[in-house]
Amino acid sequence: MDLGSLNLSTRFPEPALAEIAAQVLNGLAYLHAQKIVHRDIKPSNLLLSSSGEIKIADFGVGKIMRRTLDPCVSYVGTCAYMSPERFDPDRHGGNYDAYASDVWSLGLTILELHLGHFPLLPMGQRPDWATLMCAICFGEAAGVPEAASEELRGLWGCCLMKEAGKRWTGWSC
């Protein structure tokens, strides 16, 4: 079952979010060490097995990076989960970092699973591409709930930095 098909009006408890984040971060660490970027991390591309394992799925827009500075700025993937530098690399950190973009998408996904709705827009709003781009690039930082634990707020802080160069990519923040 993919996490996007679950009823998001029921929020995930923090221990479940911590486990999901840890498993996806381990998966991304492995992929990135192999110079593979996913470019479409979102709830529906995270599969939950009956044993509780999370698997990263749908590599249809993934890319194998041939060089460290291999450009792969493109609009492939789901625009709601694209990092700011995918839309505007010059404004959000200069050099595009595809690895940091995967981390942004994970942070947004974990925040969505916590809130029970997409975090960058009002609940229930069905945005178009331009609305999403403006929310991601020019909107306020994603609202991190005060009631969340310090650890969870720290994870979001590391993952959802608008400037790619400040975002978590070395698996420590």
C-alpha positions as CSV (number, residue, x, y, z in Angstrom):
1,M,0.0,0.0,0.0
2,D,1.4,3.5,-0.8
3,L,1.3,6.2,1.9
4,G,-0.5,8.5,-0.4
5,S,-3.6,6.2,-0.5
6,L,-4.0,6.3,3.3
7,N,-6.6,8.5,4.8
8,L,-4.5,11.5,5.6
9,S,-7.2,13.1,7.8
10,T,-5.8,10.8,10.4
11,R,-2.4,12.1,11.3
12,F,0.6,9.8,11.7
13,P,1.9,9.6,15.2
14,E,5.5,10.8,15.8
15,P,7.0,7.3,16.3
16,A,5.6,6.2,13.0
17,L,6.9,9.4,11.3
18,A,10.3,8.8,12.8
19,E,10.4,5.3,11.5
20,I,9.2,6.3,8.0
21,A,11.8,9.2,7.9
22,A,14.6,6.9,9.0
23,Q,13.8,4.2,6.5
24,V,13.5,6.7,3.6
25,L,16.7,8.5,4.6
26,N,18.5,5.2,4.6
27,G,17.1,4.5,1.2
28,L,18.1,7.9,-0.1
29,A,21.6,7.6,1.4
30,Y,22.0,4.3,-0.5
31,L,20.7,5.7,-3.7
32,H,22.7,8.9,-3.5
33,A,25.9,6.9,-2.7
34,Q,25.2,5.1,-6.0
35,K,24.8,8.6,-7.7
36,I,21.0,8.0,-8.3
37,V,18.5,10.7,-7.6
38,H,14.8,9.9,-7.4
39,R,13.3,13.3,-8.2
40,D,9.7,12.4,-7.2
41,I,9.6,11.5,-3.5
42,K,6.0,11.9,-2.2
43,P,3.6,9.9,-0.2
44,S,2.3,7.8,-3.1
45,N,5.8,6.8,-4.0
46,L,6.5,5.4,-0.6
47,L,5.2,1.8,-0.2
48,L,4.3,0.3,3.2
49,S,4.8,-3.5,3.4
50,S,2.8,-5.7,5.7
51,S,5.9,-6.1,7.9
52,G,6.1,-2.3,8.3
53,E,9.0,-1.7,5.8
54,I,9.0,1.4,3.7
55,K,10.1,1.0,0.1
56,I,10.9,3.9,-2.3
57,A,9.0,3.3,-5.5
58,D,8.5,4.7,-9.0
59,F,11.9,5.6,-10.4
60,G,10.3,6.7,-13.7
61,V,11.8,10.2,-13.5
62,G,14.9,9.2,-11.5
63,K,18.4,9.9,-12.9
64,I,21.8,8.4,-12.7
65,M,24.2,11.2,-12.1
66,R,27.3,10.7,-14.3
67,R,29.4,13.6,-12.8
68,T,29.2,15.5,-9.6
69,L,27.9,18.6,-11.3
70,D,25.7,16.7,-13.8
71,P,22.9,19.1,-14.5
72,C,19.4,17.6,-14.1
73,V,17.3,20.7,-13.5
74,S,14.0,19.8,-15.0
75,Y,10.3,19.9,-14.3
76,V,9.8,16.2,-14.2
77,G,8.1,14.7,-11.2
78,T,5.3,16.1,-9.2
79,C,5.5,19.9,-8.9
80,A,3.9,20.0,-5.4
81,Y,6.9,18.2,-4.0
82,M,9.6,19.9,-6.1
83,S,12.2,21.9,-4.2
84,P,12.5,25.7,-4.7
85,E,15.7,25.3,-6.7
86,R,14.0,22.9,-9.2
87,F,11.9,25.9,-10.2
88,D,14.5,28.7,-9.8
89,P,18.1,27.5,-9.1
90,D,19.6,31.0,-9.2
91,R,17.3,32.4,-6.5
92,H,17.6,29.4,-4.2
93,G,21.2,28.5,-3.9
94,G,22.9,28.9,-7.2
95,N,24.1,25.4,-8.2
96,Y,21.3,22.9,-8.4
97,D,21.8,19.9,-6.0
98,A,19.6,17.0,-7.1
99,Y,20.4,15.2,-3.8
100,A,19.2,18.1,-1.7
101,S,16.0,18.2,-3.8
102,D,15.2,14.6,-2.8
103,V,15.7,15.6,0.8
104,W,13.3,18.6,0.4
105,S,10.6,16.3,-1.0
106,L,11.1,13.9,1.9
107,G,10.7,16.7,4.5
108,L,7.6,17.9,2.8
109,T,6.2,14.4,2.7
110,I,6.8,13.8,6.4
111,L,5.2,17.1,7.2
112,E,2.2,16.2,5.1
113,L,1.8,12.9,6.9
114,H,2.0,14.7,10.3
115,L,-0.5,17.4,9.4
116,G,-2.9,15.2,7.4
117,H,-2.9,17.6,4.4
118,F,-0.5,19.2,2.0
119,P,1.4,21.7,4.1
120,L,2.1,24.6,1.8
121,L,-1.5,25.5,0.9
122,P,-4.7,25.8,2.9
123,M,-6.4,22.5,3.6
124,G,-8.6,21.4,0.7
125,Q,-7.2,23.8,-1.9
126,R,-6.6,22.2,-5.3
127,P,-3.8,24.3,-6.7
128,D,-2.6,24.7,-10.3
129,W,1.1,24.6,-11.2
130,A,1.6,28.4,-10.9
131,T,0.1,28.5,-7.4
132,L,2.3,25.6,-6.3
133,M,5.4,27.2,-7.7
134,C,4.7,30.5,-5.9
135,A,4.0,28.7,-2.6
136,I,7.2,26.7,-2.9
137,C,9.5,29.5,-4.1
138,F,8.1,32.7,-2.6
139,G,5.8,31.6,0.2
140,E,6.6,31.4,3.8
141,A,8.5,28.3,5.0
142,A,6.3,25.3,5.6
143,G,4.4,25.7,8.9
144,V,6.1,23.4,11.4
145,P,3.6,22.7,14.3
146,E,4.7,24.0,17.7
147,A,3.3,20.8,19.3
148,A,5.7,18.6,17.4
149,S,8.8,17.3,19.2
150,E,12.1,19.1,19.0
151,E,13.5,16.2,17.0
152,L,10.7,16.3,14.4
153,R,11.0,20.1,14.1
154,G,14.7,19.6,13.7
155,L,14.2,17.1,10.9
156,W,11.9,19.5,9.1
157,G,14.3,22.4,9.7
158,C,17.1,20.4,8.1
159,C,15.0,19.2,5.1
160,L,13.0,22.3,4.3
161,M,15.6,25.0,4.0
162,K,14.7,27.1,0.9
163,E,18.4,27.5,0.0
164,A,19.7,24.1,-1.3
165,G,23.2,24.6,-0.1
166,K,22.0,24.8,3.5
167,R,19.7,21.8,3.3
168,W,20.6,18.4,4.8
169,T,22.4,16.2,2.3
170,G,25.4,14.7,4.1
171,W,23.0,12.8,6.4
172,S,23.7,15.1,9.3
173,C,22.3,18.6,9.9
